[in-house]
Amino acid sequence: MITAVAGLVIVIFGYLDSEQSTRPSISQDLMSPLCKLSPAGKDSDADLQSDVENAECVRTLRLNTYRWQAWYRASQ
């Protein structure tokens, strides 16, 4: 749900930006280095912590993919 709303906001802002220039501007946070998945921990607590970090990383990667797709569609 949040991803869909974020994508819609990006598309709307991308559309508004495209009226002012030929291509919408790229958000600077999309240009930051990608997160990296962490390996499993040595015990159950460390393993749970790495699972939480990996879930957040994957969520961020997925959101950025949707945002790049929205930027690409807005720039056509």
HELIX and SHEET records of a PDB file:
HELIX    1   1 ILE A    2  GLN A   20  1                                  19    
HELIX    2   2 GLN A   28  MET A   31  5                                   4    
HELIX    3   3 SER A   44  SER A   75  1                                  32    
END                                                                             
